[in-house]
Amino acid sequence: MSIGERLRIFFRRARGESMVVSGARLVSAGCSLVVAVLSARHLGPSGRGEIVFVMTVAMLGSEFVSLGANVSGRIQILRRSGVLVEDYLGLSIVLAGAQALLTAGVLVVVGNWTVDLPWTLCALGTALAVAMFLAHMLVDAAFALRRTLETGLRDLLIGLVPILPVAVLTAAGDLTVEAVVGLTAVGYLVGGTYLWIVVRRRTGRVRFIPGTWGAIVRSGVPILGSTFGQTLAFRADRLVIGLVATTATLGLFSVAATTAELPRLLLLPVTQILANRIAGGDVPVASLRRLVVRLGLGYGLLMVVVGVLGARVVLPLVGDGFDEVRDVIPVLAIGEGLVGVYFLSVSVLTGLARFRRLPLPALVGSVVLLLGDGLVVSRHGSLGAAWVRVAGFGVMAVVATLSVATVLRRDR
C-alpha cells in the first residue's frame, strides 16, 4: 500500500479528521490571537473593548437566529431521517436575513447608546454578523455531506485573510476599530464562500419550501436552548463588563480570556466529529465512557500548561496596561478545564439525538454566570469574573455529565 493510500485511509478516520480540523482551527485561532494582540497594542484596552463588544453581539446573534437548526439539521441528515441538505441551505439563507435585522438593531440601540459606537462600526458589525452566521451554518452542511476536511480550509481562510492587512495597517499606524471588524468580516465571507462552493457541488437546487423546514426547526428548539445558553455563558462576562465597567476593563479581560480559550479550538472539532460518528453509528455506545474520559484528561492536562505559562507568553506581546492578566489567566484555565468536560458530554448527547437533554446544563450555567457577574464584576473586575466562570462552568460540567450517565445507563 502506497503512502498516499495510507494517508487517504487515515484522513477518513475520526482521528485523522480531528487532527486536520483541529490543526486548521488552531492556526486560525493563532491568527485571531495575533490580530487581537496587534489591535490591543495599537488601539489600547478601550479600542479592543469596542471590538470585543461587536464580536460578542455577532456571536450571540448567530446562535439565537440559527434556532438550533445547524445541529439538528446535520444530525438528521446523517441519521437519514428525511431531511435534505437543499432544504437546510434554503433555511440558512432566510435566517441570514433575520441575523442582519437583529444585529443591526442591537448595535444601534444598545451599542450606540451604551458604549457610543459610531454608525460605521454598527454597519460593519452587521456585515460581520451575517458573514459569520452563514459560515457557521455551512460548516454543519459540510459535516452532513461528510466533507469534514474542507471545513478545515474554511477555518484557515477565516484566520489568514485578515492578518496581513491588519499587520500592514498596524505598521503604517492606520489601524482602527472599524478596520479590524471589517477585515474580520471579509475573512468570514471568504471562508463561507469557499464552503458554499464545496457544498453546492454535491447538492441539487436550493429549496425554499417552508413546510419542509418544520422537522429541522422543531428538533432544533431544544438545541437552541443549549447553544444560545452556552454562548451566553461563554460571553456573559464580556457583556456584563462592557455594560457595568469600562471598555478598558473589557479589553483586558478579553486578552486573558482569549488566551485561556485558545485550546478550545482543538477540542471543538473533536467533539463535533465525535457527535457525527456517533450519529452515523461508527462509534459503539459501549466504548463512549472510556473515550470521553481519555479525551477529558488530555484536555485537562493541556489547560494546566496554559494556566502556568499563558501569562508569560501573552504579556510580552500585548505590552503595557495588561499586567492584571497574570492573575486572571490561571483562574480562567481552571474554568476551561471544566468546560471541556461539558463539551464532551454534550457531543455524546448530540450524537445520540438526545436533543431535549441539551438545554439544561447550558441554561443553568448561563444563569449562574449572569447573576454572578452582575454581583461580582463591579467590585472585583476581571479577576472576579474569572472566578464566576469557574463556578458557572463547573455547574455546566456536572449537570451535563449526570445527563450522559443517565442516558448511557438506560441504553445498556
C-alpha positions in Angstrom: 0.0 0.0 0.0 1.4 3.4 -1.0 1.9 6.3 1.4 -0.8 8.2 -0.4 -3.3 5.5 0.1 -2.4 5.1 3.7 -2.9 8.9 4.2 -6.3 8.8 2.5 -7.4 6.0 4.8 -6.1 7.8 7.8 -7.9 11.0 6.9 -11.2 9.1 6.5 -11.0 8.1 10.1 -12.2 10.1 13.0 -8.6 10.6 14.4 -7.4 11.9 11.0 -10.3 14.2 10.6 -9.9 15.5 14.1 -6.2 16.2 13.6 -6.7 18.1 10.4 -9.6 20.2 11.5 -8.1 20.9 14.9 -4.8 21.9 13.4 -6.6 24.3 11.0 -8.6 25.8 13.8 -5.5 26.2 15.9 -3.8 28.1 13.1 -6.9 30.2 12.6 -7.1 30.9 16.3 -3.4 31.8 16.3 -4.1 34.3 13.5 -7.0 35.7 15.5 -4.8 36.0 18.6 -2.2 37.9 16.5 -5.0 40.3 15.3 -6.1 40.7 19.0 -2.5 41.4 20.1 -1.9 44.0 17.3 -5.2 45.7 18.0 -4.6 45.7 21.7 -1.2 47.2 21.4 -2.2 49.8 18.8 -5.8 50.7 20.0 -5.4 50.1 23.7 -7.8 48.4 26.1 -10.6 50.8 25.1 -10.4 50.1 21.4 -10.0 46.4 21.9 -13.1 46.5 24.2 -15.2 48.0 21.3 -14.1 45.2 19.0 -15.0 42.6 21.6 -18.4 44.1 22.2 -19.3 44.0 18.4 -17.9 40.4 18.1 -19.9 39.3 21.2 -23.2 40.7 19.7 -22.5 39.0 16.4 -21.8 35.6 18.0 -24.8 35.7 20.3 -27.0 36.7 17.3 -25.6 33.8 15.3 -26.6 31.3 18.0 -30.0 32.7 18.6 -31.0 33.2 15.0 -29.9 29.7 14.0 -32.8 28.2 16.0 -30.6 25.2 16.7 -31.2 24.2 13.0 -27.5 23.8 12.3 -27.0 20.9 14.7 -30.5 19.4 14.3 -30.2 19.6 10.5 -26.8 18.0 10.5 -27.7 15.1 12.8 -31.0 14.4 11.0 -29.2 14.3 7.6 -26.6 12.0 9.0 -29.2 9.7 10.5 -31.1 9.7 7.2 -34.4 10.9 8.7 -35.7 12.5 5.5 -34.2 16.0 5.9 -32.3 17.1 2.7 -29.3 19.4 2.6 -31.1 21.5 -0.1 -33.8 22.4 2.5 -31.2 23.2 5.1 -29.4 25.6 2.8 -32.7 27.4 2.0 -33.5 27.8 5.6 -30.0 29.1 6.3 -30.4 31.9 3.7 -33.7 33.0 5.1 -32.3 33.1 8.7 -29.3 35.2 7.5 -31.8 38.0 6.8 -33.1 37.7 10.3 -29.5 37.8 11.6 -28.9 41.1 9.8 -32.0 42.7 11.3 -31.3 41.5 14.8 -27.7 42.5 14.9 -28.3 46.0 13.4 -31.0 46.6 15.9 -28.9 45.6 18.9 -25.8 47.5 17.8 -27.7 50.7 17.1 -29.9 50.6 20.2 -27.6 49.1 22.8 -24.1 49.7 21.3 -24.7 53.3 20.1 -26.4 54.4 23.3 -24.4 52.5 25.9 -20.8 52.4 24.6 -21.2 55.1 22.0 -20.4 53.0 18.9 -20.1 55.0 15.7 -22.6 54.3 12.9 -19.9 53.0 10.6 -18.9 50.4 13.2 -22.6 49.3 13.6 -22.8 48.8 9.8 -19.6 46.8 9.7 -20.6 44.8 12.7 -23.9 43.9 11.0 -21.9 42.7 7.9 -19.6 40.7 10.1 -22.6 39.0 11.9 -24.2 37.9 8.6 -20.9 36.6 7.2 -20.2 34.8 10.5 -23.7 33.3 10.6 -23.6 31.8 7.0 -20.0 30.5 7.5 -21.3 28.9 10.8 -24.3 27.2 9.1 -22.2 25.9 6.2 -19.9 24.0 8.5 -22.7 21.8 9.5 -23.8 21.3 5.9 -20.3 20.2 5.0 -20.3 17.8 8.0 -23.6 16.4 6.9 -22.1 15.7 3.5 -19.0 14.1 5.0 -16.8 16.9 3.7 -15.1 17.3 7.1 -11.6 18.1 5.9 -12.9 21.0 3.8 -14.2 22.8 6.9 -10.5 23.0 8.0 -9.7 25.1 4.9 -12.6 27.4 5.8 -11.1 27.9 9.2 -7.7 28.7 7.7 -9.2 31.3 5.4 -11.1 33.0 8.2 -7.9 33.4 10.1 -5.4 34.1 7.4 -7.3 36.6 5.2 -7.4 39.4 7.8 -4.0 39.0 9.3 -1.8 40.6 6.6 -3.9 43.7 6.1 -4.2 44.2 9.8 -0.4 43.9 10.1 0.2 46.4 7.3 -2.2 48.9 8.8 -0.6 48.5 12.2 2.9 49.1 10.8 1.6 52.2 9.0 -0.1 53.4 12.1 -3.5 53.5 10.5 -5.2 50.6 12.3 -8.7 51.4 13.5 -11.5 49.5 15.2 -13.6 49.7 12.0 -10.7 48.2 10.0 -10.4 45.2 12.4 -14.1 44.5 12.3 -14.4 44.9 8.6 -11.4 42.7 7.8 -12.6 40.1 10.1 -15.9 40.1 8.2 -14.0 39.7 4.9 -12.3 36.6 6.4 -15.6 35.0 7.3 -17.0 36.0 3.9 -14.1 34.3 2.0 -14.3 31.2 4.2 -18.0 30.9 3.9 -17.9 31.4 0.1 -15.4 28.6 -0.2 -17.5 26.2 1.8 -20.7 27.2 -0.1 -18.9 26.2 -3.3 -17.9 22.8 -1.7 -21.5 22.1 -0.6 -23.2 23.2 -3.8 -21.1 20.9 -5.9 -22.7 18.0 -4.1 -26.3 19.2 -3.8 -29.2 20.0 -6.1 -31.1 23.2 -6.3 -31.6 25.1 -3.0 -35.2 24.7 -1.9 -37.3 27.4 -0.3 -40.2 25.4 0.9 -41.2 26.5 4.5 -43.2 23.3 5.1 -40.0 21.2 4.8 -38.3 23.3 7.5 -40.6 22.2 10.2 -38.7 19.0 11.2 -35.4 20.9 11.4 -36.8 23.7 13.5 -38.9 21.6 15.8 -35.9 19.4 16.8 -33.7 22.4 16.8 -35.6 24.3 19.5 -34.0 22.3 22.4 -30.7 22.7 20.7 -31.3 26.4 20.5 -31.7 26.5 24.3 -28.4 24.7 24.6 -26.3 26.6 22.0 -27.7 30.0 22.9 -27.3 29.2 26.6 -23.7 28.1 26.2 -22.9 31.1 24.0 -24.4 33.4 26.6 -22.5 31.6 29.3 -19.2 31.9 27.3 -19.9 35.6 26.6 -21.8 36.7 29.7 -18.8 38.1 31.4 -17.8 40.2 28.4 -21.4 41.6 28.1 -21.6 42.5 31.8 -18.1 44.0 31.9 -19.0 46.1 28.8 -22.2 47.4 30.4 -21.1 47.9 34.1 -17.4 48.5 33.8 -15.2 50.3 31.3 -14.1 49.3 27.8 -10.6 49.2 29.1 -11.5 46.5 31.7 -13.3 44.6 28.9 -10.3 44.8 26.7 -8.0 43.5 29.5 -10.4 40.6 30.3 -10.8 39.7 26.6 -7.0 39.3 26.2 -6.9 36.9 29.2 -10.0 35.0 28.1 -8.7 34.7 24.5 -5.5 33.1 25.9 -7.3 30.6 28.1 -9.9 29.8 25.4 -7.4 29.1 22.6 -7.1 25.3 23.3 -10.9 25.1 23.0 -10.3 25.4 19.2 -8.6 22.0 19.4 -11.4 20.4 21.4 -14.4 21.6 19.5 -13.7 19.8 16.2 -13.0 16.7 18.1 -16.4 16.9 19.8 -18.2 17.7 16.5 -16.6 14.8 14.8 -17.4 12.5 17.8 -21.1 13.5 17.6 -21.1 12.9 13.8 -19.5 9.4 14.2 -22.0 8.5 17.0 -24.9 9.7 14.8 -23.6 7.6 11.9 -23.2 4.5 14.0 -19.4 4.4 13.7 -18.8 4.7 17.5 -20.4 2.0 19.7 -22.2 3.2 22.8 -20.2 0.7 24.9 -16.9 2.5 24.2 -18.1 6.0 24.8 -17.4 6.2 28.6 -13.7 5.2 28.2 -13.3 7.5 25.1 -14.7 10.6 26.9 -12.6 10.0 30.0 -9.4 9.9 27.9 -10.3 13.0 26.0 -11.2 14.9 29.1 -8.0 14.0 30.9 -5.9 15.1 27.9 -7.7 18.4 27.7 -7.3 19.0 31.4 -3.6 18.5 31.2 -3.4 20.9 28.4 -5.2 23.6 30.5 -2.7 23.1 33.3 0.0 24.1 30.9 -2.0 27.1 29.8 -2.6 28.2 33.4 1.2 28.0 34.2 2.6 29.5 31.0 -0.2 31.6 29.4 0.6 34.9 31.1 4.3 34.6 30.4 3.7 34.2 26.7 1.0 36.9 26.3 2.3 39.8 28.5 5.4 40.5 26.3 3.1 40.5 23.3 0.3 42.9 24.4 2.5 45.4 26.1 1.8 47.9 28.9 -1.6 48.1 30.6 -2.4 44.4 30.7 -0.4 43.2 33.8 -3.6 42.1 35.5 -3.9 39.1 33.2 -1.1 37.5 35.2 -3.6 36.7 37.9 -6.6 36.1 35.7 -5.4 33.6 33.2 -4.7 30.7 35.7 -8.2 31.1 37.1 -9.7 31.1 33.6 -7.7 27.9 32.8 -9.5 26.1 35.6 -12.8 27.1 34.1 -11.7 25.9 30.7 -10.8 22.5 32.0 -14.4 22.2 33.4 -16.0 23.4 30.2 -14.0 20.7 28.3 -16.0 18.1 30.3 -19.2 19.9 29.4 -18.4 19.9 25.6 -17.5 16.2 25.6 -20.8 15.3 27.4 -22.8 17.4 25.0 -21.2 15.8 22.0 -22.4 12.4 23.2 -25.9 13.6 23.8 -26.0 15.3 20.4 -24.7 12.2 18.6 -27.4 10.1 20.3 -30.0 12.6 19.2 -31.0 13.3 22.8 -31.7 16.9 22.0 -34.1 17.6 24.9 -31.3 17.0 27.4 -29.0 19.6 25.8 -30.6 22.9 27.1 -30.5 22.4 30.9 -26.7 22.4 31.5 -26.1 25.5 29.4 -29.1 27.4 30.7 -28.3 26.7 34.3 -24.7 27.7 33.7 -25.6 30.9 31.9 -27.9 31.9 34.8 -25.1 31.3 37.3 -22.7 33.4 35.2 -25.1 36.3 34.6 -26.1 36.6 38.2 -22.6 36.0 39.4 -21.1 38.6 37.1 -23.8 41.1 37.9 -22.9 40.8 41.6 -19.1 40.5 41.3 -17.8 42.4 38.3 -18.5 45.9 39.6 -16.4 45.3 42.7 -13.8 42.8 41.7 -13.4 43.4 38.0 -11.7 40.8 35.7 -10.5 38.5 38.5 -14.0 38.3 39.9 -15.4 37.5 36.5 -12.8 34.7 36.1 -13.9 33.0 39.4 -17.5 33.3 38.4 -16.6 31.4 35.3 -15.2 28.6 37.4 -18.5 28.3 39.2 -20.7 28.6 36.1 -18.6 26.2 34.0 -18.4 23.7 36.9 -22.2 23.6 37.2 -22.5 23.0 33.4 -20.0 20.2 33.6 -21.7 18.4 36.5 -25.2 18.7 35.0 -24.1 17.5 31.5 -22.1 14.6 33.0 -25.0 13.4 35.0 -27.3 13.6 32.0 -24.9 11.5 29.9 -24.6 8.9 32.7 -28.4 8.6 32.9 -28.6 8.1 29.1 -25.9 5.5 28.9 -27.3 3.6 31.9 -30.7 3.4 30.2 -29.2 2.3 26.8 -27.4 -0.7 28.3 
